[in-house]
Amino acid sequence: MESNFFDRVYEVAALIPYGRVTSYGAIARFVGAANSARMVGYAMNASVNRPDIAAHRVVNRNGLLSGKHHFGGSTVMEDLLKSEGIKITNNQVQDFENVFWDPNLELNREDFVK
């Protein structure tokens, strides 16, 4: 059965480990739509009623909390990340290289429905 784009994004986003972040672009590349980072953002915005999706762990390619306004409060996304031990300064993940989780390196594409 073929899944739609948002479902594939959610399948990956649900696997982002606690205390780690990934980027819209990394998820887009993993699901085979490298130029669709913005669509991954739309999927994260639409996941508001999905407690299995940790959308707060998805940031832009520079570690900026670009989706923070979708969390119902100006500091909710930051607070969630900080509660997982991620350091944030001026809406940007600190030590980004070390907390970045790349599904392209960590997951096997063949385990996912296309």
C-alpha positions in Angstrom: 0.0 0.0 0.0 1.4 3.4 -0.9 1.3 6.0 1.8 0.9 9.7 1.2 3.7 12.3 1.8 2.5 13.4 5.2 2.2 9.8 6.4 5.8 9.1 5.4 7.0 12.3 7.1 5.1 11.3 10.3 6.6 7.9 10.2 10.1 9.4 10.3 9.3 12.2 12.7 7.9 9.7 15.2 11.4 8.1 15.4 13.4 11.3 16.3 15.0 10.4 19.6 14.4 12.2 22.8 17.0 15.0 23.2 17.8 15.2 19.5 16.6 17.3 16.6 16.4 17.0 12.9 15.7 19.3 10.0 12.8 19.7 7.5 15.3 19.1 4.7 16.8 15.9 6.3 13.3 14.4 6.5 12.5 15.5 3.0 15.6 13.8 1.7 14.9 10.6 3.6 11.4 10.3 2.1 12.7 10.9 -1.4 11.6 14.4 -1.9 14.8 16.4 -1.4 13.3 19.7 -2.6 10.2 19.5 -0.3 11.5 20.8 3.0 8.6 23.3 3.1 6.1 20.5 2.6 7.6 18.7 5.6 7.0 22.0 7.5 3.4 21.9 6.4 3.1 18.3 7.7 4.6 19.3 11.0 2.1 22.1 11.3 -0.8 19.7 10.5 0.4 17.2 13.2 -0.9 19.4 16.1 -3.3 16.7 17.2 -0.9 13.9 16.9 0.8 13.2 20.2 3.0 10.5 18.6 4.7 13.2 16.5 7.3 15.3 18.3 7.1 18.2 15.8 9.1 20.3 18.3 12.2 18.3 17.4 12.1 19.4 13.8 13.9 22.7 13.1 15.4 24.4 10.1 18.7 23.6 8.5 20.5 26.1 10.8 18.9 24.9 14.0 16.5 27.8 14.2 13.1 27.2 15.8 11.3 28.4 12.6 8.1 26.6 13.5 7.7 27.9 17.0 4.6 30.0 16.3 2.7 26.8 15.6 2.9 25.7 19.2 0.3 27.9 20.8 2.8 30.1 22.6 6.0 31.9 21.9 8.1 29.7 24.1 6.4 26.3 23.9 8.7 24.7 21.3 11.7 26.1 23.1 10.4 24.8 26.5 9.8 21.4 25.1 13.3 21.2 23.7 14.9 22.5 26.8 13.0 19.9 28.8 14.9 17.3 26.8 18.2 18.9 27.6 18.7 20.8 24.3 20.2 24.2 24.8 18.5 27.1 23.0 19.7 30.6 22.7 17.9 33.3 20.7 15.6 30.7 19.2 18.5 28.6 17.9 19.6 25.1 18.9 23.1 25.3 20.4 25.6 22.5 19.7 23.4 21.7 16.7 26.0 19.4 15.1 26.0 17.1 18.2 22.2 17.0 18.8 21.3 16.7 15.1 19.8 13.4 14.1 19.9 12.6 10.4 17.4 9.9 9.4 19.5 9.4 6.2 22.3 8.0 8.4 20.3 6.5 11.2 17.4 4.7 9.4 17.2 2.2 6.6 14.9 3.4 3.8 14.0 -0.2 2.9 12.2 -0.5 6.3 9.7 2.2 5.2 6.7 2.1 3.0 7.2 4.1 -0.2 
